[in-house]
Amino acid sequence: MKHITIITGGESDERVISLQSAKGVHDVLVEKGYDVTQYCFPEEMRQFVAESTQYDFVRVMVHGV
């Protein structure tokens, strides 16, 4: 099984859209049987970096950097 990571959030006015988009992608991937982890930028970036060797694929969904 592939482990997919989604990075979401951001510090712009589009943060809410990023979170909504990431939730939709997360839900579909889980439904398809993938192991999915989500990290919210910038709060969880240290954790993401510390755990980065565990991922097969990373999808960045930060809007309006």
HELIX and SHEET records of a PDB file:
HELIX    1   1 ARG A   15  GLU A   31  1                                  17    
HELIX    2   2 MET A   45  ALA A   50  1                                   6    
HELIX    3   3 SER A   52  GLN A   54  5                                   3    
SHEET    1   A 3 ASP A  35  PHE A  41  0                                        
SHEET    2   A 3 HIS A   3  GLY A   9  1                                        
SHEET    3   A 3 PHE A  57  VAL A  60  1                                        
END                                                                             
